Amino acid sequence: MLAEARRTAELPDAARAGRLACACPEDEARVLRRAPGEGMLLGGFALVVLAQALTLGALPLAGALLAARPMQAAWPMTAFLIGAALASLPASFLLDAFGRRAGFALGAALGVAGGLLAAYGLVVRALPLLLIGALWLGAAQGFGLFYRHAAAFGVGAVGRGGAIGRLVAAGALAGLIGPLAAGAAEAAFAPYTLVGTLTLATLAQLGALAFAVALPEARFSHADVEAEVAAPVPLAWPALVLPTLIGALAWAAMTAAMVGAPLALAECGVAVAGITGVVAWHVVAMYAPALIGGALVNRVGAIPLAIAGAVLAVIAAVLARYAGEAVLIGGAFLAVGTGWSLALVGATAMVHRAGAPTRLQLGLHDALLFAAALIGAVLV
């Protein structure tokens, strides 16, 4: 007995009284049988997109209202994109280290604070407050973009395109209720223009916060349903280049149109409620085609789909830039959203099908997408 106890004490990893041992370490890779909390992910993402639609429709016009010089009109949108780009890489690490529940909740909380500050900046007509609020709203979108990666984890390789497509398509619901909700919010906060829209965006972020808190806890890791023992193949860095370039092109085209189109519609005599409605339908065009895109990934391939979407986005953005009529601008605006949607689904599927991306790769990929979006907004 004494010899057995001595041998047990000499073993460094042996369990004994008074010692805490973890039978399932946090860093251990686990096979996920299903995408946990998919319904919560869809609901949270839909509200994130609603906040995005309202914010993107309001910021260009808000900048024009408070700008002392014409060049300052684009500053709120630029601040929004800078916040999104700066948050992407930290968001990736936070989501991995603390789990998606904490990460998405933090992003939504930033959106709530940013929306309130931006709305208050409009009330007191303070451009610096509007810019800080736009920066925080952008940071919230930097976190929100990772919803599509969360949908891909815990799903087999064949089903990832469909999972991403279902999630992105949930954002289309935001566009359907956006025009009515924005009109009612603007009427409730009259005569303060755009304050109601930004307040409604704040409430949408608050709802996204509630969905995030309700998510079942899970960390970011790839594990195919078909392979329970073998570890997933890591994503090679060269495989990240092409989807990033394609996605960046689509993002640049989309933000160029997003910054220019609301101002162009205002110059054509379209009212604020009408502009918000056009932006909302643009959001529908950004997310509804993703449901079909998820199926097209398995039919035509992720690369052809991503390239076709990026080309459509670029052509439509050029048309929206030089069109002189409200109808043409609105139609081109919708086409930009459709192209961006297909490019996003295709590029995301390319990333996840080529291997298991690390948190650094995902964060860098999304940060470069937002950097391209910033370039597109500045070059308008």
C-alpha positions, 0 to 999 in steps of 0.5 A: 500500500505504501509503495503504491501511494509513493508511485502515485505521488511521483506521477505528475498528472495523477489525480489525487485528493486536494488537486483540481484536475480538468477532464475536458480542457477548454482548448481541446478541439470538440466535434460539434454535431450541429450548429448550436443556437442557429436560431439565436444567430439568425435573430441576432444577425437580423437585428445587427443588419437592421441597425446597419441599414438604419445607420448607413442610411442616416450617416451620409445625410447626418454628415451633410447636415452638420458639415461646415465644409462639403468634404466633412459630409463623408466623415461619419461614414468614414468613422463608421468604416474605421471602427469596423476595420479596427474592431475586426482583428480584436473581435476575432481573438475575443470571440475565440478566447471568451466565446461567441456569447461574450464577443457578440454581446460586447459588439452589440453593447458598443452599438447601443452606446454608439447609437445613443451618442450619435443621436445625441450629437445630432440633437446638439448639432455636435459633429465630434459626438456624431463621429465618435458614435459612428466609430462605435457603431462601426465597431459593432458591425466589425463584431457583427460580421463574424456571425457568418463565420459562427454559422459555418462552425459546427457544420459539415463541409458540404453544409457550410454554404447553406448555413452561411446563406441562411444566416445572411438571408436572415438580414433581408428581414431587416430591409422589409421592416426598415422603411416602416420603422424608420418612418415611424421613428422619424415622426416620433422624434420630429423636428430632429431629423435622423435622430429617430432613425439612429435611436431605432438603430440603437434599439436594434443593437439592444435586441441583438444584445439580448439574442447574444446573451441567449446564445448557447456557449461555444468557441470558434473551432472547425470540426467536420461532422464526417471526421470525428477523430482526424483534426481539420486541415489548417487553412494555408495562408496563400488560400486566403489571398483570392477570397480576400481580393474578391471580397475586398473588390465587392466591399469597395464597390458597395461602400462607394455606392452606399456613400454616394447614392443617398446624397445623389437621391437627396439632390434628386429631391427624394425625402429622408423617408424615401432615401431610408426606404431605398437604403432598406431595399438595398439591404434586402438586395444585400442579403436576400440573394444569399439564400440562393447563393448558398445553394449556388456554392454547391452547384457552380462553385464558390470561386465563380460565384464570388467573381460574378458577384464582385463584377456585378457590384463594380459595374452597378456601382459605376452606374449608380455614380454617374446616373442622373435620375433617381430611378436609375440610381435606385436600380443600380443601388439594388444591383450593387447589393445583389452583387455584394451578397453573392460575392460575400457568400462565395468568398466566405465559402472559399475561406472555410472550404479551403481549410480550417482558418485560424482566428488570426486569418479570419480577423485579418480577412475581415479587417482587409475587407473593411479597409477596402470598404474604407477606400471605396468610401473615401474615393467617392 
